[in-house]
Amino acid sequence: MVPKKIVLIGASTGGPGQITKIIKSLPKLLNANVIIAQHISCGFTDSFAKNLQLISTNPVNIVTDKLVCEVNNIYVCEGFVTLKQSRNSLVFFHKISSCERYNPDINILFNSLVPLCGSVAVMSVILTGIGDDGADACKNLEANGARCLTESAQSAIIDGMPSRVREHVKNVEVDDIEIIANYFYRETGITFESQMSILNHKVISFCKQRYVYSFMQLLQEVESNEQIKQDLIDYLTTNETYFYREVQQIEAFVKLVKEQNSNVKILCAPSATGEEPYSIAIALLEAGISSTSFSIMGIDINSDAIAKAQKALYSEKNVRNLSSAIRVKYFITKDKSFQLKQDIKSLVAFKCSNIFDDSFQNLGKFDFVFSRNMLIYFDKERKLKAKTILESMRKNETNKVFFGHADLF
């Protein structure tokens, strides 16, 4: 059986560590093969393959002569290796020669797959290493419809081989977690500048669940598929909060509403899983303000958070700041959970929205704006932009925007 996809990986100096990370992150292969050409001294291929098998969820094999390429396997090459189609299967041809320039030779292996490009989706990946092995073959593969990726100069231990491919191949893709970080920053304003290792771990996990094999492939998918884009945003944004958080601000706000003595519209951005806007509603009701005198709009970029807010089912941890009397008055206890009563839920409308989207302005104007503990995820430039946007949502410029104590400018 011929696989639908073949991923070729070529590496030299510094490669074993990088390849280990890739193989460890791979999910179960689905009608695909991974073929590895790592420059390595004769006699060490066996231990390299065994070490990969220890951390791989897929079978790892060393290529031997006339070995049939089985779908959903990983293969480690040494020496002179080519792959050819024989009827309905792919067969490896292998020999050891002292005349070879490299062990294994990446160019020879990769070039042997050029004839397969019309029937198999081939992707070549060049990682860290000295020299130019793989550059010519990547050029040939790309010319015949294959995708070519290289490690970035920033992440490569030695950028020799990747840089040669970037020089030779017109449409080469450079794969690095920073392309996802930059995309996420452009779309949401959230920066992972000091948390790149955390971002890398979470994005790899996200990719494994969706059988995505590179950051570049993920970028292409989120740019073309709104649902995957929203799924990634949901996965990377956290929404841990609780009722009556920084309650002094809420109390000060209630006093302002009572002084205004008129119907007020309130924006809560972000609303996370609902604790913030519901806290505002409860505080207003506790102060004797009629439910007909206010309306609350909660927005969040995370659609999962919006769904949880609309469900309004909370744990003991979420309601820990509420008195027993308030819990009894506004919640129905279910086992160890607390279900907000329907008449309180109906006081808040929720919408999935991004404050940096032009459509955000379509929400209209509000008497008061709450935006607590959102700006901590932004850099200085985006903080100031967000502040300007939120301030523009006020009906009256003299009314303050309630920012969190951690939202320093």
C-alpha positions in Angstrom: 0.0 0.0 0.0 1.3 3.4 -0.9 0.8 6.2 1.7 -1.0 9.4 1.0 1.8 11.5 2.6 5.5 11.1 3.1 7.5 13.4 5.4 11.2 13.5 4.7 13.5 14.8 7.5 17.1 15.6 6.8 19.6 16.8 9.5 23.2 16.8 10.5 25.0 18.4 13.4 22.6 19.0 16.3 19.9 17.0 14.5 19.3 14.1 16.9 17.9 16.4 19.6 15.6 18.2 17.2 14.4 15.0 15.6 13.7 13.5 19.0 11.4 16.5 19.8 9.6 16.0 16.5 9.1 12.3 16.9 8.0 12.7 20.5 5.3 15.2 19.4 3.9 13.1 16.6 0.4 11.6 17.0 -0.4 8.2 15.5 0.3 8.5 11.8 -2.7 8.3 9.5 -1.9 6.9 6.1 1.6 8.5 6.2 5.3 7.8 6.7 8.2 9.7 8.2 11.6 8.9 6.7 14.7 10.3 8.5 18.1 10.9 7.1 20.3 12.0 10.0 24.0 12.3 9.3 25.5 9.9 11.8 28.7 7.8 12.2 28.5 4.2 11.1 27.5 2.0 14.0 25.3 4.5 15.8 22.2 4.3 13.7 20.8 1.3 15.6 21.0 3.1 19.0 19.6 6.3 17.5 16.6 4.4 16.2 16.0 2.5 19.5 16.1 5.8 21.4 13.4 7.2 19.0 11.2 4.1 19.5 11.3 4.7 23.3 9.5 8.1 22.8 7.5 7.4 19.7 3.8 6.4 19.4 4.6 5.0 16.0 6.8 2.0 15.0 10.5 3.0 14.2 12.5 0.9 11.8 16.0 0.9 10.3 16.0 0.7 6.5 17.4 -2.4 5.0 17.7 -3.5 1.4 14.4 -4.3 -0.4 12.5 -3.5 2.7 8.8 -2.7 1.9 7.7 0.6 3.3 4.8 -0.1 5.5 2.2 2.7 6.0 2.2 4.6 9.3 5.8 3.7 10.2 8.9 5.8 10.8 12.1 4.8 9.0 15.7 5.7 9.9 18.2 5.6 7.0 21.9 4.9 6.8 24.2 4.8 3.8 22.9 4.9 0.3 19.1 4.8 0.4 16.5 5.2 -2.3 12.8 4.6 -2.3 11.0 3.3 -5.4 7.5 2.3 -6.3 6.9 -1.4 -7.1 3.4 -2.1 -8.1 1.2 -1.1 -5.1 3.9 -0.6 -2.6 7.1 1.4 -2.0 10.4 -0.4 -1.5 13.7 0.8 0.0 17.0 0.0 -1.7 20.0 0.3 0.5 23.7 -0.3 0.4 26.7 0.8 2.4 29.6 2.4 0.5 32.8 4.0 1.8 32.7 6.4 -1.1 29.6 8.2 0.1 30.1 11.9 1.1 27.5 11.7 3.8 26.0 8.9 5.9 23.2 8.8 4.9 23.1 11.0 1.8 20.1 13.3 2.1 20.2 14.4 -1.6 20.1 10.8 -2.9 17.2 9.8 -0.6 15.1 13.0 -1.3 15.8 12.9 -5.0 14.5 9.3 -5.2 11.0 10.6 -4.2 10.8 13.2 -7.0 9.0 10.6 -9.3 6.4 10.0 -6.6 5.4 13.7 -6.2 2.4 13.3 -8.6 0.8 10.5 -6.6 2.0 11.1 -3.0 2.0 14.3 -1.0 5.7 14.7 -0.2 7.0 17.2 2.3 10.7 17.7 2.9 12.1 19.1 6.1 15.7 20.3 6.5 16.9 20.8 10.1 20.1 22.0 11.7 23.5 21.0 10.1 26.7 22.0 8.4 27.0 22.0 4.6 24.5 21.8 1.8 23.2 18.2 1.8 19.6 18.2 0.7 19.5 21.6 -1.0 19.6 20.3 -4.6 17.0 17.6 -3.9 14.7 20.0 -2.1 14.8 22.3 -5.2 13.8 19.3 -7.4 11.1 18.2 -5.0 9.6 21.7 -4.8 9.7 22.0 -8.6 7.6 18.9 -8.8 4.9 20.0 -6.3 6.4 19.0 -2.9 6.3 21.2 0.1 9.7 22.2 1.5 10.3 23.4 5.0 13.4 24.4 6.9 14.1 25.1 10.5 14.5 28.8 11.3 17.9 30.4 11.7 16.9 31.3 15.3 16.1 27.7 16.3 18.7 25.8 14.3 21.8 24.9 16.2 23.8 25.4 12.9 21.9 27.1 10.1 24.2 25.8 7.3 21.9 23.2 5.7 18.6 25.2 6.3 20.1 28.4 4.8 21.3 26.6 1.7 17.8 25.3 1.1 16.4 28.8 1.6 18.9 30.0 -1.0 18.0 27.3 -3.5 14.3 26.8 -3.2 11.9 29.6 -4.3 8.9 28.7 -2.2 10.5 27.3 0.9 8.6 27.6 4.2 10.4 28.4 7.4 8.9 26.6 10.3 9.2 28.0 13.8 6.9 28.6 16.8 7.4 32.3 16.3 5.2 32.3 13.2 2.3 31.1 15.4 3.2 33.6 18.2 3.3 36.5 15.7 0.0 35.4 14.1 -1.7 35.1 17.5 -0.4 38.6 18.4 -1.7 40.1 15.2 -5.2 38.5 15.7 -5.6 38.9 19.5 -3.0 41.3 20.8 -1.8 38.7 23.2 1.9 38.3 23.4 3.8 35.2 24.5 7.2 36.9 24.4 8.3 35.7 27.8 6.5 32.4 27.6 7.6 30.9 24.3 8.4 27.5 25.8 4.8 27.3 27.2 3.4 28.4 23.8 5.5 25.8 22.0 4.2 23.0 24.3 0.6 24.0 23.9 0.7 24.5 20.2 2.4 21.1 19.7 -0.3 19.5 21.8 -3.0 21.3 19.6 -1.3 20.1 16.4 -1.1 16.5 17.6 -4.9 16.4 18.2 -5.5 17.5 14.6 -2.8 15.6 12.8 -1.0 18.8 11.8 2.7 18.1 11.2 4.3 21.6 11.3 3.7 25.1 12.6 3.6 26.4 9.0 0.8 23.9 8.2 -1.0 25.1 11.2 -0.7 28.7 10.1 -2.1 27.9 6.7 -5.0 26.1 8.3 -6.0 28.8 10.8 -5.7 31.4 8.0 -8.1 29.5 5.8 -10.5 28.0 8.4 -12.3 30.2 10.9 -13.3 27.2 13.1 -9.7 26.1 13.5 -8.7 29.7 14.2 -11.3 29.9 16.9 -10.3 26.5 18.3 -6.7 27.7 18.6 -7.7 30.9 20.3 -9.8 28.9 22.7 -7.0 26.5 23.4 -4.4 29.3 24.1 -6.5 31.7 26.1 -7.1 30.8 29.8 -10.1 32.0 31.8 -9.5 31.3 35.4 -11.5 33.8 37.6 -14.1 33.9 40.4 -17.0 35.9 41.8 -16.4 39.2 43.6 -12.8 39.5 42.4 -11.4 42.8 43.4 -14.7 43.5 45.0 -13.8 47.0 46.2 -13.9 48.2 42.5 -17.4 46.6 42.1 -18.6 48.4 45.3 -17.2 51.7 44.0 -19.0 51.1 40.7 -22.3 50.4 42.4 -22.1 53.7 44.2 -21.6 55.5 40.8 -24.7 53.7 39.4 -26.8 54.7 42.4 -25.7 58.4 42.0 -26.5 58.4 38.3 -30.1 57.3 39.1 -30.9 56.3 35.5 -30.8 53.2 33.3 -27.3 52.2 32.5 -25.6 50.0 29.9 -22.5 48.1 31.1 -19.8 46.5 29.0 -17.6 43.7 30.5 -14.6 42.9 28.3 -13.4 40.3 28.9 -16.3 38.4 30.5 -14.3 35.1 30.7 -16.6 32.3 32.0 -19.2 34.8 33.4 -18.1 35.4 37.0 -17.3 39.1 36.4 -20.6 40.3 34.7 -22.7 38.1 37.0 -20.8 39.6 40.0 -21.8 43.0 38.7 -25.4 42.0 38.4 -25.6 40.5 41.8 -23.9 43.5 43.4 -26.3 45.9 41.8 -29.3 43.8 42.9 -27.9 43.6 46.5 -27.7 47.4 46.5 -31.4 47.7 45.8 -31.0 48.6 42.1 -33.8 47.2 40.0 -33.0 44.7 37.3 -34.9 46.9 34.8 -32.4 49.7 35.5 -29.4 48.1 34.0 -28.2 45.9 31.1 -24.9 44.0 30.9 -23.0 42.9 27.8 -20.2 40.4 28.3 -17.7 39.8 25.5 -14.7 37.4 25.2 -12.5 36.2 22.5 -12.8 32.6 23.7 -16.0 30.9 22.5 -15.6 28.0 25.0 -15.6 30.6 27.8 -18.7 32.2 26.4 -20.5 28.8 26.3 -19.5 28.2 29.9 -20.7 31.7 30.9 -24.1 31.0 29.3 -24.4 27.7 31.1 -23.4 29.4 34.4 -22.5 26.3 36.4 -19.7 27.0 38.9 -17.5 25.2 41.4 -16.8 25.9 45.0 -13.6 27.6 44.0 -15.4 30.0 41.7 -17.9 31.1 44.4 -15.5 31.1 47.4 -15.7 34.9 47.9 -19.5 34.9 48.1 -21.3 34.7 51.5 -23.6 31.8 52.3 -26.6 34.1 52.1 -25.7 35.2 48.5 -25.1 31.6 47.4 -28.5 30.5 48.7 -30.2 33.6 47.2 -28.8 33.4 43.7 -27.7 29.8 43.1 -29.1 26.3 43.1 -26.7 23.8 44.7 -26.1 20.7 42.6 -23.9 18.2 44.3 -20.7 20.2 44.7 -21.6 22.7 41.9 -23.5 26.0 41.9 -26.0 26.7 39.2 -26.8 30.4 38.8 -30.6 31.0 38.8 -32.2 31.7 35.5 -33.5 35.2 36.4 -29.9 36.3 37.1 -28.5 34.6 34.0 -31.1 36.5 31.9 -29.6 39.9 33.0 -26.3 39.3 31.0 -26.0 39.0 27.3 -22.8 37.3 25.9 -21.0 37.6 22.6 -17.8 36.2 21.2 -15.8 39.2 20.1 -12.3 40.6 19.6 -11.8 44.2 20.7 -9.3 44.7 17.9 -11.8 43.7 15.2 -13.6 46.6 13.5 -16.9 44.9 14.3 -16.3 45.5 18.0 -17.5 49.1 17.6 -20.9 47.8 16.4 -21.7 46.9 20.0 -22.6 50.5 20.5 -21.8 52.9 23.4 -22.0 52.1 27.1 -22.3 54.1 30.3 -19.6 52.0 32.1 -16.9 49.7 30.9 -15.2 47.0 32.9 -12.0 45.5 31.5 -10.1 43.8 34.3 -7.0 41.6 33.9 -7.1 41.5 30.1 -4.3 44.0 29.4 -1.8 41.9 31.3 -1.5 39.7 28.2 -0.6 42.6 25.9 2.6 44.4 25.3 2.8 48.2 25.8 1.7 49.1 22.3 -1.4 46.8 22.4 -2.2 47.9 25.9 -2.4 51.5 24.8 -4.4 50.6 21.7 -6.9 48.5 23.8 -7.2 51.3 26.3 -8.1 53.8 23.5 -10.7 51.4 22.0 -12.3 50.7 25.4 -12.5 54.4 26.2 -14.1 55.1 22.9 -17.0 52.8 23.8 -18.2 55.1 26.6 -21.2 57.4 26.1 -19.7 59.9 28.4 -16.0 60.5 28.4 -16.0 61.6 32.1 -17.1 58.0 33.1 -14.1 55.9 34.0 -13.1 52.6 32.6 -12.6 50.0 35.3 -9.2 48.3 34.7 -7.8 45.6 36.9 -5.1 46.4 39.5 -2.6 44.2 37.4 -3.4 46.1 34.2 -0.5 48.6 34.5 0.3 50.9 31.6 
